[in-house]
Amino acid sequence: MEKLINNTCFMQHAMIVELSKGRQITIPAEIREQLNLKTGSKLEITQRKHEIILKPLGEDLEVLFAEARNIKPKHNLSPKQMDELNEKMFR
């Protein structure tokens, strides 16, 4: 089966992969190359009934994550202290 996206033809066909002992799968090279997936690429995983759907999140989201890692909080609270403060404020 073929699918046309932005005038590019993609072959859609099933591939069988095996779940490893570490409960991981390997995405076949052909698919990784077509979707430009690299080590560290972010994927959204969704379960729909008896299907597992993997969707690449793209470079825009990875740039956003990188920028978010560089944002410094304007306070010196630990995550635990922030949780405790939120509990007090929203009771």
C-alpha positions in Angstrom: 0.0 0.0 0.0 1.3 3.5 -0.9 0.5 6.8 0.9 1.1 10.2 -0.7 2.1 13.0 1.7 3.3 16.4 0.4 3.8 14.8 -3.1 6.1 12.2 -1.6 5.1 8.6 -1.9 5.7 6.4 1.2 5.3 2.6 1.1 3.2 1.3 4.0 3.9 -2.3 4.8 3.9 -4.4 7.9 7.2 -5.5 9.3 7.6 -8.0 12.1 10.0 -7.1 14.9 10.7 -9.0 18.1 10.5 -7.6 21.6 13.9 -8.0 23.2 14.7 -9.3 26.8 14.9 -5.6 27.8 11.3 -5.1 26.4 12.6 -3.0 23.5 12.1 -3.1 19.8 14.3 -2.0 16.9 12.8 0.2 14.3 13.9 -1.1 10.9 16.6 1.0 9.1 14.3 1.7 6.1 11.7 3.3 8.4 14.3 5.2 10.5 15.8 6.6 7.3 12.5 7.6 5.7 11.5 9.4 8.9 15.0 10.8 9.6 15.1 9.2 13.1 18.4 9.4 15.0 19.5 8.3 18.4 17.7 10.5 20.9 14.8 11.3 18.6 11.6 11.8 20.5 8.6 9.6 19.7 5.0 9.7 21.0 3.7 6.3 21.8 -0.1 5.7 21.9 -2.2 2.6 22.5 -5.4 2.3 20.4 -7.2 -0.9 21.3 -4.8 -3.6 20.3 -2.4 -1.4 18.4 0.7 0.5 19.4 1.3 3.7 17.4 4.7 5.5 17.3 4.7 9.0 16.0 8.0 11.1 15.6 7.7 14.4 17.4 10.1 16.2 15.0 12.9 18.7 15.5 10.7 21.6 16.6 9.9 19.8 19.8 13.5 18.8 20.4 14.6 22.5 20.0 11.9 23.4 22.5 13.2 20.8 25.0 16.7 22.1 24.6 15.6 25.6 25.2 13.6 24.6 28.3 16.7 22.8 29.8 18.5 26.2 29.7 15.8 28.1 31.5 16.9 28.8 35.1 14.1 29.1 37.8 13.8 32.5 39.5 13.7 30.9 42.9 15.8 28.5 44.9 13.1 26.0 45.8 13.6 22.3 45.3 10.9 20.3 43.4 9.7 18.9 46.8 9.4 22.4 48.3 7.4 23.6 45.2 5.0 20.6 45.6 4.5 21.4 49.3 3.9 25.1 48.5 1.4 24.2 45.8 -0.4 21.9 48.3 -0.7 24.7 50.8 -1.9 27.2 48.2 -4.5 25.1 46.5 -6.2 23.4 49.6 
